[in-house]
Amino acid sequence: MSKQLRKMPLLPLRGILVFPYMIIHLDVGREKSIGALEEAMVHDRQIILASQRDAQTDKPLPEDIFSIGTVAEIKQLLKLPGGTIRVLVEGLHRAEIVRYAELDPFYMAEIREYDGAEPKTPEVEALTRTAVSQFEQWVKLSKKIPPETLVSVVMVEEPGRLTDLIASHLALKIEDKQVLLDAVDVKERLERLCDILGREMEILELEKKINVRVRKQMEKTQKEYYLREQLKAIQKELGDKDDRMAEADEYRQRMKEQELPKEVAEKVTKEIERLEKMPPMVAESAVIRTYLDWLLALPWTKETTDRLDISIAEKILDEDHYGLEKVKERILEYLSIRKLTEKMKGPILCLVGPPGVGKTSLARSIARAMERKFVRVSLGGVRDEAEVRGHRRTYVGALPGRVIQGMRTAGSKNPVFLLDEIDKMSSDFRGDPSAALLEVLDPEQNNTFSDHYVEVPFDLSRVLWVVTANVMHNIPKPLLDRMETITIAGYTEEEKVQIALRYLIPKQVRDHGLTEKQIVFSEGTIQKVIRDYTREAGVRNLERNIANLCRKAARQIVQEKRTTVKITAQNLHTFLGAPKHRHNKAERNLQVGVATGLAWTEVGGDVLAVEVSTMKGKGKLTLTGQLGGVMQESAQAGFSYIRSRAEELGIEPGFYEKTDIHIHLPEGAIPKDGPSAGITMATAIASALTGRPVRNDIAMTGEITLRGRVLPVGGIKEKVLAAHRVGIKKIVMPKENKRDMDEIPVNVKRSLEFVLVEHMDEVLGAALADQ
């Protein structure tokens, strides 16, 4: 029966529906819902619960909420961490939302309540018995409700309450439950419940039929399985076989799950059969197990899909590395060809350069750009051929070589495989590992690479090989012949500054827990660190010094409560101490017998002063400054040339009999070698003997012959940058080195004058000043 309208706070429910007589916990977190709870607690602890039409709606409007709900009494209220409230409610009776009196700060609804009292008629009694009978059958079929619950439900005598209790135990959709809740009339409610129960029974009967059909189909398999298990148990009791049968079955299952090549599958099957036949407690069974594990773990057919988007690859390479244009260009060419054809074999790139120029990290970037797996194997100190090709299985503790181990780690047959420090390999009585690498890196052979342990040929032709080395002359020639060599000479000072600003400083600032506002570097500061505190071709020491500055700044920020630490070229020494290196400066004044040469070192170019002094004596030539054999020969050749041209140069003809000549290169603790200082030493000798000073704004490099020809030398880019750094204006260099000028940065090239020479006479004409 209905009553008069009554105002009551409304709590919308998501994905749940509460029937009368139902006791349930609800977690309430929405602001409006919490407001409705608080309002109910202030008054009579009663609230109306109505379900949302869509559980995903976070802020339901009145039209999103069903109009029939349940008036409930709040039994218990508990506030949880995070602002959520857990409330225990008990459903009392149905109610209809007639209209919404208030919408904010929570929903206040005017409701019409229904007490559910209905007279018992024969029809209602019949429907009640039908519902109870169907519910009992449903419980037996579904087996989701314990028998005690069934007894407690059946004991209820009131038809309306019985209907609601049964409905609350059924796993129905919200829409179906709402249909039962909407039925205010008990008779109508019972009819709807019987319909729903009948439908659920049909579904359960259908499920039962499907299960019977599946069970029949599985009977044969199950029968065979049980017979096998009985056979195993009998054999175990007789001591014939043990758990090896199960182990062999497991290996067979693993083999079925993989697409193994025919040759490999035959080998695996053969080894599994050997394992089955082997008597218990035989040591070789462990060897077979390890071998099978390796064979089944290798990526025989698994491949990753290459990302062949050239623009994305170029962007990633530029993000990770500054400069290194040749390497980037080669990778992009490879990707372009892969986009046109799938048949191309993976290239073998050999990156040669001093430490710290980014060879290893470049290989990682290649893998990231192509979305391939990355594997790194260091070959430094490897002197055993078995490290590359694996040990034979007859040896105790035998394992595959590092190449096969790397392929297992990668999990695909086309990773980017980095062979690091290939120039550090050596050989002894155990074989030559570099010879074993020939098969790995030869595109004509590596599609059937044979590892002594695996014994089955493995295809390495899809691998993109990247090899790194510090120097090229330590790599065996046959191995070098199979690789595409890209030389990374090192970074110029300008490139180092950009690398520091773009990569090193942000990385170190982040690693030391700082922000860009807390520590400020200027470009001049980085230049001073590079010039005075590091001497290297790469950027490792530069990164260490930046990390040192970050540590000092972090201490000042924590200890002295500073908000910002500015590091300038003027206060740099307070952080890093006195400069560790100095660069040779160009001579300020014109001097006789002093010439400026250019030298290449492993840490970049440098300026080299050559001093020559003459004194009375017997024609003795003295060389000092820890010169190598090649440099001493260059000095002898230069001296012989000057002696042969004495008359043309205005030198006394018999000077070599009564004049001692001393050639000295300062910084005698540093070994110096190479032919590059040939023309420099000859110019200094000519200056000392003629008395004509050498121009102080000129520097030179080139090899000299006895006839005075000037031969080309290496390291032009590094030498030119060193000259530019110390203020040289003119550079004398061999004409044949003109091709190397393309590598020199444009801004440096514009500020220098280049004199290209073929003969020593041209050098003397350009370098010697008038008296």
SERO-465607 format. One record per residue (C-alpha): x, y, z. Coordinates in steps of 0.001 Angstrom, whole numbers, plus 500000, padded with zeros to 6 digits. Example, Ala and Ser with C-alpha at 12.3 -4.5 7.8 and 13.67 -1.06 7.14 Angstrom:
2
512300495500507800
513670498940507140
! end
This chain:
771
500000500000500000
501200503527499276
501567506290501804
501797510081501671
504779511740499971
507889512089502120
511206513927501641
514357511827501952
518066512111500845
518959509974497830
522089507824497404
522642506733493727
524230503256493454
526680502164490730
526594498541489513
524584497338492514
520934497144493606
519588496766497153
516360494834497791
514163495173500897
515357492994503846
518848492916502340
521827493864504579
524933495029502665
528120497104502999
528501500051500621
531638502154499977
530660505778499336
533151508290497883
531259510862495754
530636514267497340
526870514272496757
526562510735498114
528543511627501258
526315514696501718
523191512524501482
524607510128504133
525409512995506488
521866514396506063
520356510986506847
522517510561509955
521374513937511265
517688512947511086
516222509433511230
519157507477509644
516933506579506700
517936507075503061
516602505989499691
518886503829497550
518305503861493765
520516502337491065
522027504215488106
521064503163484598
524780503283483566
527428502353486145
530109504352484238
528380507700484838
530290509525487575
527863512442488044
524370511075487354
521476513394486539
517912512612487728
517112510966484368
520134508632484815
518610507089487984
515830504483488136
512600505824489666
511942502797491939
514384502286494797
514619500946498328
514295502859501573
517126501673503825
518228502263507376
521878503093508094
523106500603510690
526766501513510834
529048504184509358
532859504056509178
535213506638507657
538116505116505688
541438506743504665
541181508789501475
537779510302502233
535745507150501497
532933506117503871
531936502476504440
528299502178505461
526204499176506521
522575499479505349
519444497342505695
516708497538503058
513242498292504530
510686498635501730
510163499878498190
509659503528497320
508998505527494181
510834508800493454
508025511187492530
510202514256492019
513544515748493011
513085518485495598
516776519526495718
519730518839493417
522574520482495416
524586519881497534
522978516408497309
519834514892495881
516735515293498098
513808513349496655
510086513319497401
509141509646497571
506043507508497778
506621504496500035
505103501042499603
504796498749502650
504383495620500488
501461494181502495
499345492014500170
496566489464500943
497454485793500350
495353484384497517
495435480850496089
497100482236492967
499850483922495019
500322480708497036
500711478678493818
503206481130492383
505154481092495674
505442477305495619
506550477382491959
509210479985492753
510534477961495730
510638474773493641
512456476481490789
514919478116493208
515679474709494771
516387473250491319
518535476265490414
520591475834493596
521174472138492815
522252472855489232
524361475938489836
525953474800493131
526761478444493873
524722478708497097
525274476548500196
522340474354501413
522054476355504671
521156479492502696
518514477539500751
516902476366504010
516837479903505451
515206481263502265
512550478513502033
511562479081505683
510279482595504854
506483482581504670
505717486086503319
505549485915499479
506908489456498937
509858489001501279
510562485533499843
510684486990496327
513136489707497334
515389487228499183
515528484873496195
516227487802493823
519083489026496049
520814485611495756
520571485380491957
523518486588489827
521454488804487524
522089491968485539
521028495250487163
518270495633484554
516736492224485506
516932493001489215
515319496389488582
512413494627486811
511764492695490061
512153495820492176
509736497771489945
507019495177490590
505238496652493611
502426494108493337
503469490761494911
501644488661492325
503321490510489440
506678490207491212
506269486440491646
505367486030487980
508451487972486894
510648485952489293
509294482671487910
510034483858484355
513611484805485304
514170481532487187
512797479556484230
515214481361481872
518172480784484219
517208477073484451
517219476792480648
520698478352480487
521978475982483195
520446472978481380
522138474116478145
525461474469479963
524997470974481362
524379469565477866
527479471328476510
529568469970479398
528297466430478741
529157466775475045
532658468103475810
533156465366478403
532268462708475817
534749464215473383
537421464203476099
536692460665477311
539062459064474839
541894461466475652
541233461126479374
541173457354479078
544542457345477337
545890459777479935
544703457580482827
546165454468481199
549476456254480718
549469457385484335
548678453812485484
551482452509483271
553890455029484776
552822454058488292
553303450337487484
556704451003485930
557699453109488917
556722450293491287
558711447810489191
561676450198489095
561746450237485288
561292453987484751
561053457102486874
560125460738486343
562155460857483149
558999459992481211
557293463148482438
560454465129481705
560596463766478152
556915464637477652
557630468179478847
560457468547476308
558172467214473549
555506469733474527
558048472581474435
559181471400471005
555585471442469703
555091475014470945
558009476249468791
558518476387465037
561854474584464860
563703473982461566
563522470380460393
567187469655461208
566842471061464723
563555469215465374
565177465910464363
568118466593466691
565820467452469612
563675464341469052
566774462146468933
568135463608472192
564754463203473952
564683459523472963
568227459111474302
567149460702477594
564192458281477883
566315455197477247
569113456223479573
569342454248482847
568783456229486075
571654457956487912
573741458353484732
575763461589484737
575282462126480999
571543462719481486
572344466129482999
574439466958479898
571526466006477613
569072468107479656
571325471185479430
571775470626475699
568014470330475127
567391473469477188
569829475394474976
568371474077471725
564811474943472769
565781478385474125
567470479675470940
565446481925468595
565572479690465497
562664481456463797
561691484359466080
562246487829464622
561322491357465619
559773493682463051
562057496526461988
560823500089462217
561702501360458747
560542504961459197
563615506943458120
562485510245459653
561846508672463088
565192506816462970
567007510031462037
565280511894464858
566268509224467435
569894509179466258
570043512993466469
568447512921469925
571043510508471300
574198511769469558
575581515093468357
577645514940465162
578805511477463951
577247512193460567
578964509325458705
577598506642461027
574096508102461017
574135508347457226
575185504667456921
572369503481459221
569749505493457344
571037504062454038
570669500533455433
567088501255456577
566234502707453166
567469499564451410
565578497331453884
562416499231453013
562974498419449330
564098494790449720
564046492119452436
566900490110450926
569778492336452027
572025490768454654
572853492700457814
575909494974457476
579007494685459670
579937498163460909
583327498640462574
583471501845464614
587094502802465250
587978505651467575
589470506654470915
587659505934474206
584665508058475140
583502509123471679
580215507180471945
580860503962470001
578985501644472377
576111504053473035
575767504566469272
575041500849468868
572280501147471501
570790504073469576
570797502028466347
568811499287468129
566371501859469546
565905503534466167
565152500196464460
563166498747467427
565468495729467537
566783493812470529
570282494848471675
573062492503472799
576582493469473874
579525491076474136
582933492361475258
585887490696473544
588549492434475655
591028489856476929
589399486912475085
592144484505474021
590324481168473764
588683480163470482
585995478306472464
584790481672473845
583506482420470327
582744478965468917
581787477107472118
583148473959473778
582434470471472550
579854468631474664
582380465973475668
584056468467478020
582889468926481603
581000472195482013
580767472750478238
578746475769477073
578024477509473753
580209480415472684
579477484043473435
577759484560470084
575130481854470692
574755482991474317
574064486512473044
571448485229470588
569669483406473414
569721486605475501
568301488608472578
565416486189472007
565275487074468297
567416486150465307
567811489761464079
569167491820467005
571760494591466935
574784492634468164
577686494681469550
581150493080469643
583004495494471919
586782496036472035
587638493691469168
591197495089469073
591819493832472644
591618490146471649
594742488025471821
595685484452470975
597645481652472665
597917477848472612
594114477582472954
593546478955469464
592959482281467748
589526483768468584
589836486345465776
590002483489463249
586820482016464771
585130485392464318
585702485193460561
582770482795460179
580610484986462428
581240488178460436
581523486819456900
578192487479455104
578823484451452864
579263482051455796
577316483304458805
573936481995457596
575191478546458669
577320479409461711
578448476244463462
578907476324467221
580840473371468663
578287472946471469
575051473409469518
576308471332466536
573339472453464410
573992475389461996
572510478692463216
571556481556460873
573345484817461811
572752486580458485
569843488645459863
571952490145462643
573143493748462353
576726493533463603
578422496528465203
582110496126466095
584120498658468110
587861499187468438
590195501906469692
592861501388467035
592659499736463645
596169498295463379
595471495722466145
592562494175464210
593693491187462086
593607492028458368
591287489136457281
588786490224459922
589068493888458957
588473492953455323
584965491670456161
583883494842457967
582865498320456888
585154500648458840
583907504032460040
586497506137461868
585309508418464657
588325510689465117
586994512455468182
585092515638468850
586158519197468197
586004521688471028
582808523186469608
581223519736469385
582220518951472973
580573522168474162
577330521240472375
577438517659473718
577940518994477250
575061521482476964
572625519088475273
573370515734476918
575962515654479710
574818518585481870
571068517694481854
571951514037482637
574319514859485529
572011517565486950
569169515018486956
571328512227488436
572487514474491294
568955515473492293
569337519078491116
567237521263488831
568353523546485994
567605526590488164
569796525391491041
573027525089489020
573907527394486109
576692526749483575
577827529168480884
579268528169477528
582552529827478491
582709527668481623
582379524487479576
585088525709477162
587457526340480068
586738522884481534
587475521319478136
590711523280477597
592221523328481089
590848520234482860
590497517579480152
592710516279477373
590830513620475449
589223512853472116
585934511742473729
583889513274476533
584329510882479490
586592513156481542
584392516105480629
581399514237482065
583392513390485212
584267517074485725
580630518105485201
579626515475487786
582271516923490142
580786520413489714
577290519036490412
578525517411493637
580142520636494827
576980522594493972
574762520046495759
576829520431498935
576590524238498831
572815524068498276
572326521699501225
574947523076503634
574767526820502888
571034526889501986
571770528482498591
569053528512495947
571318528871492914
574977528075492289
576503529889489303
579673528390487873
581639530828485712
585029530760484033
586308533076486818
585258530933489818
585796527536488139
589136526991489930
587377527179493332
585371524085492341
587884522039490346
591213523360491659
594122524500489521
594015523669485778
595447520215485034
596522520843481432
597879523719479431
597810524271475697
600902525424473865
600508529011472733
601832530468469510
605079532407469825
604440536118470341
607702537440468824
609662536525465729
612507534209466727
615357532642464823
615417528832464903
611941528416466403
609136527018464219
605572526046465135
604414522610464055
601104520769464323
600840517311465850
598112514677466194
597648512898469533
595105510382470787
593367513220472616
593124515494469574
595429517975467861
598176520018469539
600679522737468710
604328521682468767
607267524084469103
610524523052467400
613706524778468596
617058524605466779
620315525973468150
623692526160466371
627106526251467997
630709525769467027
631695522148466845
632398519304464426
629072518968462594
627268516877465200
623424516645465025
621734516232468462
618023515400468879
616244515699472258
612660515699473514
611903511922473592
611502511568469847
610436508305468246
612302506598465427
610184508087462618
610593511634463955
614369511224464269
614514510064460653
612436513109459621
614987515364461373
617875513633459540
616057513981456200
615350517680456829
618981518309457781
620227516527454643
617873518589452462
619064521905453996
622663520784453554
622036520020449866
620480523480449389
623056525405451438
624322527535448540
620825528616447368
619855529478450969
622961531576451539
624493529226454102
628250528818454365
629096525674452290
631238523922454924
628955524592457891
628345520875458488
632036520380459376
632359523128462011
628825523689463344
626947521492465806
623151521551465480
620814520742468398
617129520102467652
614849520109470698
611109519602471105
609876520873474525
607768518692476867
610390515980476802
608411513712479162
605819513104476457
606802510600473714
606491512108470229
606589510247466934
605421510483463351
606491512150460111
604247515237460489
607019517472461918
609391516920458957
608931520315457255
608736522070460654
612161520781461736
613665521580458295
612280525139458510
613702525622462021
617140524334460869
617092526697457860
616124529614460136
618931528885462602
621582528584459871
620457531591457784
619602533837460746
616191534598459240
613354534437461828
610267532236461335
606922534034461158
605056533679464475
601521533532462971
602200530460460885
602068526747461733
602948523841459506
602618520073459055
603935517686456421
606458514948455732
609738515818453965
611844513765451571
615554514102450772
614628515848447511
612481518381449391
609108517025448327
606305517537450857
604197514403451386
600661514235452861
600009513398456534
596969512459458644
594893514141461341
594403517394459380
591090518261461027
592450517905464579
595642519815463743
593764522732462142
591463523016465163
594469523064467505
596053525875465440
592835527850465465
592574527448469247
595965529107469903
595517532019467498
597429530864464395
596401532754461254
598113530792458465
598659527050458023
601184525456455664
600235521917454706
600782519421451844
598800520064448670
597629516448448611
595822517049451937
593393519452450249
590812516624450165
590818516528454004
589705520165454275
586068519182453733
585981517800457290
587056521123458848
584146523181460311
583181526116458082
583625528765460796
587216527601461445
588045527407457737
586937531005457183
589224532424459879
592399530727458588
594586531101455508
595830527830453997
599072527564452030
599156524284450065
602706523274449151
604404520518447168
608047521385447775
610164522558450691
611185525725448798
607532526865448937
607482526195452702
610606528308453318
609252531089451105
606040531244453148
607509530685456617
610799532640456769
610492536377457388
612768538914455775
615828539931457796
! end
